[in-house]
């Protein structure tokens, strides 16, 4: 088996690729979980968060902010790693089904396209404040907040490196 090609195939380059896969998963009554983020420097907090998110369903799709989106949200010094690197690292996790880049400041349009059964964000968000809450709950899905691992954040890592 060519492991690298398999990992690369999990990164969605064209959103039209999602249609067939979503149709198959829905036909099989598989629960689709969606989460999103910048995932700039992967750390223990990310791993635990994503593993817990994946446990809420059968297929985990990650919406990944593009480099331009990260710069708008986090400042010109970010991201530390480019979008292709971040996507490949995320896709390498066995519990990740697909990684889809989005250039907008929020994943709202992507959530509308995917129509996930479960929407997951970190515990620093109240479920009703999570982007896409209306879409997911409107079709009977659930919105879940997962507690973050204390002291684990990309900003903390960058800060420690600057000392």
Secondary structure, 3 states (H helix, E strand, C coil): CCHHHHHHHCEECCHHHHHHHHHHHHHCCCCEEEEEECCCCCCHHHHHHHHHHHCCCCEEEEEEECHHHHHHHHCCCCCCCCHHHHHHHHHCCCCCCEEEEECCCCCHHHHHHHCCCEEEEECCCCHHHCCCHHHHHHCCCEEEEECCCCCCCHHHHHHHHHC
